[in-house]
Amino acid sequence: MRPRVSVQDSDLRNGNFSLRIDPVRSEDAGLYEARVAHNMEVQSCQVELGVITVTLSPPTPVVENEPLLLSCNSSHRASLVETCWFHNGRLVPTSGTFCSSHGALSILRPAMSDAGSWRCQLRYSDNEVISATYNLQILGFDGPTNPVVYAAAGSAAD
């Protein structure tokens, strides 16, 4: 896993045996064990790392009015009960333009207003709630809804 993994050697003397993984990948999910031998004594601890991913299909760049699919997947082992999607902090109703199914969200005609922070929230049968965020960027025309712009003769127009 090198060079993504590090242990702070300076913290070892203080009893901190933390492992840092940056960036975390889907395949990093699983059980991790630390064993420390000191003065003929061995201590160990186990930590399970769960990973959640949000993916975009087709991959970026997203073009205005072209359908896209945001998928949310987790390494959690329980059954998925509910998926909620939030756009810029607001719950997204799944009707019309937005269709949600099995951890995925389809946006049939993405608009410039759909750009920004998207968060998926997964709830499992064991009541575990996991969420992740994806920053969606959309290429398109961000101008007036009326394509006619008036400008005075002799002035500049944008």
C-alpha positions as CSV (number, residue, x, y, z in Angstrom):
1,M,0.0,0.0,0.0
2,R,3.0,2.3,-0.1
3,P,3.3,5.2,-0.5
4,R,-0.3,5.8,0.6
5,V,0.3,4.4,4.1
6,S,2.3,6.0,7.0
7,V,2.9,5.6,10.7
8,Q,4.2,8.6,12.7
9,D,7.4,7.3,14.1
10,S,7.6,10.2,16.6
11,D,4.3,9.2,18.1
12,L,5.3,5.6,18.7
13,R,7.2,6.6,21.9
14,N,4.0,8.2,23.2
15,G,2.0,5.0,22.6
16,N,0.3,6.2,19.4
17,F,0.4,3.4,16.8
18,S,-2.0,5.0,14.4
19,L,-1.9,4.0,10.7
20,R,-2.8,6.7,8.1
21,I,-4.0,5.7,4.6
22,D,-4.3,8.6,2.2
23,P,-6.1,8.3,-0.2
24,V,-8.3,5.5,0.8
25,R,-9.4,3.1,-2.0
26,S,-12.3,0.7,-2.2
27,E,-9.9,-2.3,-2.0
28,D,-8.6,-1.0,1.4
29,A,-11.8,-2.1,3.2
30,G,-11.3,-4.9,5.7
31,L,-9.9,-5.8,9.0
32,Y,-6.6,-4.3,10.2
33,E,-4.6,-5.5,13.2
34,A,-1.8,-3.8,15.1
35,R,0.7,-5.8,17.2
36,V,3.1,-4.1,19.5
37,A,5.9,-5.9,21.3
38,H,7.4,-4.1,24.3
39,N,9.3,-5.6,27.3
40,M,8.5,-9.2,26.4
41,E,4.8,-8.3,26.2
42,V,2.7,-8.3,23.0
43,Q,-0.5,-6.2,22.7
44,S,-2.8,-6.1,19.7
45,C,-5.9,-4.3,18.6
46,Q,-8.1,-4.7,15.5
47,V,-9.9,-2.1,13.5
48,E,-12.3,-2.7,10.7
49,L,-12.2,-0.1,7.9
50,G,-15.4,0.4,5.9
51,V,-15.2,2.3,2.7
52,I,-18.0,4.2,0.8
53,T,-17.6,5.5,-2.7
54,V,-19.6,7.8,-4.9
55,T,-19.0,7.4,-8.6
56,L,-20.2,9.2,-11.7
57,S,-21.2,7.7,-15.0
58,P,-20.2,8.7,-17.6
59,P,-17.0,10.1,-16.0
60,T,-16.5,13.9,-15.9
61,P,-16.9,16.3,-17.6
62,V,-20.7,16.3,-17.3
63,V,-22.4,18.3,-20.0
64,E,-25.7,20.1,-19.4
65,N,-28.8,18.1,-20.6
66,E,-26.9,14.8,-21.0
67,P,-28.2,12.1,-18.6
68,L,-25.9,11.0,-15.7
69,L,-25.8,8.4,-12.9
70,L,-24.4,9.0,-9.5
71,S,-23.8,5.7,-7.7
72,C,-23.2,5.2,-4.0
73,N,-21.6,1.9,-2.7
74,S,-20.4,0.8,0.6
75,S,-18.4,-2.1,2.0
76,H,-21.0,-2.5,4.8
77,R,-22.2,-6.1,5.0
78,A,-25.8,-5.6,6.1
79,S,-28.8,-5.3,3.7
80,L,-29.4,-1.8,2.2
81,V,-32.8,-0.5,3.4
82,E,-32.9,3.1,2.2
83,T,-30.9,5.6,0.1
84,C,-31.4,9.3,0.4
85,W,-29.7,12.0,-1.7
86,F,-29.0,15.6,-0.7
87,H,-28.1,18.4,-3.0
88,N,-26.3,21.4,-1.3
89,G,-27.7,20.1,2.0
90,R,-31.4,19.7,0.9
91,L,-33.1,16.4,0.5
92,V,-33.8,15.6,-3.2
93,P,-37.3,14.3,-4.0
94,T,-37.0,11.4,-6.3
95,S,-39.5,12.2,-9.0
96,G,-39.5,13.7,-12.5
97,T,-35.9,14.7,-13.2
98,F,-34.3,12.6,-10.3
99,C,-34.8,8.8,-10.1
100,S,-33.3,6.8,-7.2
101,S,-32.8,3.1,-7.2
102,H,-30.5,0.7,-5.2
103,G,-28.0,3.4,-4.1
104,A,-27.9,5.2,-7.5
105,L,-29.4,8.5,-8.6
106,S,-30.2,9.2,-12.3
107,I,-30.4,12.8,-13.4
108,L,-32.2,12.7,-16.7
109,R,-31.5,16.3,-17.8
110,P,-28.8,17.9,-15.6
111,A,-28.9,21.7,-15.5
112,M,-26.3,24.1,-14.3
113,S,-28.3,24.4,-11.0
114,D,-27.6,20.7,-10.4
115,A,-23.8,21.5,-9.9
116,G,-22.5,21.4,-6.4
117,S,-22.3,19.1,-3.4
118,W,-24.3,15.8,-3.7
119,R,-24.4,13.6,-0.6
120,C,-25.7,10.0,-0.5
121,Q,-26.9,8.6,2.7
122,L,-27.3,4.8,3.0
123,R,-29.3,3.2,5.8
124,Y,-28.8,-0.5,6.5
125,S,-30.9,-3.2,8.2
126,D,-28.7,-3.0,11.3
127,N,-29.5,0.7,11.5
128,E,-26.0,1.8,10.4
129,V,-26.1,5.1,8.5
130,I,-23.2,5.9,6.2
131,S,-22.8,8.9,3.9
132,A,-20.4,10.3,1.4
133,T,-20.2,13.5,-0.7
134,Y,-19.4,14.1,-4.4
135,N,-18.8,17.6,-5.8
136,L,-20.6,17.6,-9.2
137,Q,-19.4,20.0,-11.9
138,I,-21.5,20.6,-15.1
139,L,-20.4,22.2,-18.3
140,G,-23.1,24.4,-19.9
141,F,-24.5,27.8,-20.5
142,D,-24.9,29.7,-17.3
143,G,-26.6,32.8,-18.7
144,P,-30.1,34.3,-18.9
145,T,-33.0,32.0,-19.6
146,N,-34.1,34.3,-22.4
147,P,-31.5,34.0,-25.2
148,V,-32.1,37.6,-26.4
149,V,-29.9,40.2,-24.8
150,Y,-30.4,43.9,-25.4
151,A,-27.7,46.5,-25.4
152,A,-27.6,50.2,-26.2
153,A,-25.9,51.2,-29.4
154,G,-22.4,52.3,-28.6
155,S,-22.2,50.3,-25.3
156,A,-20.6,46.9,-24.6
157,A,-22.6,43.7,-24.4
158,D,-21.7,40.4,-22.6
